[in-house]
Amino acid sequence: MELTPLSIEGAWSVSTKHFGDDRGIFLEWFKDGPFSDATGHGLNLAQANCSVSAAGVLRGIHYADVPPGQAKYVTCARGAVLDVVVDLRVGSPTYGQWDSVLLDDVDRRGIYLSEGLGHGFVSLEDNSTVMYLCSTPYAPEREHEVNPLDPAIGIDWPTVGRDGTPLTFELSAKDQAAPTLEQARAAGALPTLEQTEAWRSSL
C-alpha cells in the first residue's frame, strides 16, 4: 500500500499490491503503518459504509462541520467510479479546486480525504460498489453538501461509462438542491483552513 499526495493538500491516492493466482487475487486495501507514515496520524475508524450505484449516479459533493469533520478512506470493490475531492477550506491556497482518482475493480486504488475536504463520485457502470472507512459516525445535523455541477468549481465529470455508453447523471433531491460553493461560503457553512489544520494537529 502506497499513498501519493494529490494536488489538494490533505488528500492522497492509494495504490495497492495485488497477489494473484488461478483462484483470484489478494490485496491489503488498508494498512495502518503506511497510512500513518503518509498522513502523520492513524485512522480513527468510527463507521464503515457501502454504497451501490447504477451507471450515471452522481453522489456529492458532501462534507461535515469541522471540528470534528469526517475523514474518508474510499475504494471501489466492484465496478468503477470517478472519485473527486474538492477543497472547501476557506483560506486554503487551493480553495475551490478539485482533483480525482479513478477507483475500479482492476487497479483497485483508493483515496483518502482529510477533514474539511468535499467528496463525491460518479458511477461509471451499474452496480458499482464503493466502500468507505469514516473517522466519525454519520450525524445529519453536521452533514452538508455543495452542488457537484457548480460551474464555478468546474468538475470535469465523465459523460460516458466504462463501456463507452453515454451517462445520464442521476442526483438525489438533496444534491440537486445543494448550494453553490459561493452560496455555501456566503452562508458561513464552509470550514476554514485554520479550523481543519487545528483539528488535524490534534490527531
N, C-alpha and C positions, 0 to 999 in steps of 0.2 A: 504494500500500500504506500503510495507516494502522493503528497499534497503539493500542488503547484499554484502559487498565487494568481488570481485573476486580476484584471485591470482595476477592479473595485477593491480597495483595501478592506480586509476583513472577510474576503470570500476566496475560496480555494476550489480548484478542480482536483478530483481524487482519481488516481488510476490504480488498478489492481493487477496482481499477477494471477494468471489462470493456470491450473494444473489439470490437464485433461487426458483421458484415455477412451477406449471404446465404450465405457459405461457412461461418460458425460464429463463434466468439469467440476472443479472445486476452486473456491477463492475465498479469501478473507476480506469481506467488504467493509469491515471496520476493525481497527486495531488501535488501542489507546496510546501505545508508545509513539508511533509516527504522528498520530494526531496531536498529541501534547507537544511533541518537538516542534511542529509547524505552527501551532496556534498559541503556544505558551500556557495552556491550561488543559485540563481534562474536559470531557464532555459530560455535563451533568444531565444524565438521562432521566426525564420525568414522564415522557409519553412516547409511544410509538404508533404511527398512523399508517394506513394503507388506503390508497385511492385507486379505483379502476375507472378508466375513461375511454369513451368512444373516440374515434378519429375526429379531430377538429374541436374537441372540448378544450376550452381555454380557462385556466384557473389562475386567479391572482389579479392584481399584484397585492399580496397580503403582508401585513406586518403587525407587530404588537407594541404597546406602550413600553418605553424604557424609563426607569427600571421596572421589571427585570427583563423585558423584551422576550423574544423567543428565538434562540438559535436553532438552525435546522441542518441536519445531515441527511442528504437525499440521494436515493438511487432508484433505478428502474429495473424491476425484476423480470418484467415481461413487456415486449413491445418497444416503443420508442417515444421519447418526448424531447422537445427543446426546452430546457430549463433555464430560467432567466433570473438574474439578480439585478436589482435596481438600488442605487444609493439614494436613500431617502433622508439622510442625516444632514440637517440644515447646518451649514458651516463647513461641510466636507469639501475638499478640492474637487471631488468627482460627483458632487451633488447633482442628481437628475440624470446621471449617466447609467448605462446598463452594460452587462456582459452576459454571455450564455455558454452553456455546455450541453452537448448532445448526450443524453442518457439513454442507453438502449440495452438490449439483451445480447449484444455482440461484444462490444468493448467493455461494457459493464462499469462505466465510470460512475463517479459520484460527485456531489457538490456540497460544500459546507458554507453556510451563510451565518455570519455573526449577528448578534442582536443589533437592531436598528436598520437592517437591510430589508428591502422588499423582495418577495419571492413569487414567482409564477411559472407556469409552463403551459405548453400546448401539446396535446396528444397527436402523434403522427400516424397512429393506426389504432384500430379497435382493440379494446381490452388492454390497453397499456396500463401496467400496474406499477405505481410509484410508492416507495416505502420511505417513510420519514422517521428519523430519530429526533426528538424535540427536547430542548433543555428545560422547558416549563410546560405545565399542562395547559390545555385549552381553557381560556377564560373569555367568554363572549364580550364582557364589558371592556376588555383591554385590546380586543382584536379590531383591526381597521383594514381598509383597502383603498387603493388608488386605481383609477381606471387603466387597464392594461393597453387600451387603444388610444391613450392620450397622445396626440401628435407631438406635444412638447417633449415627451420622453422619446418617442420615435422608435419603439422596438420593432425590429425587422422580423416579425413573426412569419414563419414559413407558410406558403399558400398551397403547397402540395404535400401529401403524405409520403411515407417511406416507400410506398409502391407507385408513386407518381400520380395518384388520384388527387384532384383538387380538393382542398379543405374548405369547409364552411364552418366558420367559428361559432361555437356554442358557449355562451356565458350564462352563469347564474343571474337571476334577477338582481341580486346584491352587487355582483361585479359590474353589471350593466349600469347600475345607478351610482357607482362609485365616483367620488370627486376626482377632478384632475389633480395633478401634482400641485399646481399653483393654488387651487381651491383648498386643498388639504393644508398647505403651508399657511395660507391666509387665515384659516380657522385655528391655527396653532395646534394642529393634530399630528404633526411630524416630530420625530425625535431629533435631538441636536447631536452634533458630533461630540460635544462636551459631555452630554449625558451618557452616550454609548461608550466613550473612552473611559469614563469614571467607572462604569459598571464592569467593563472588561478587565480593568486593572484590579478589580476586587476579586476576580475569579481565581 
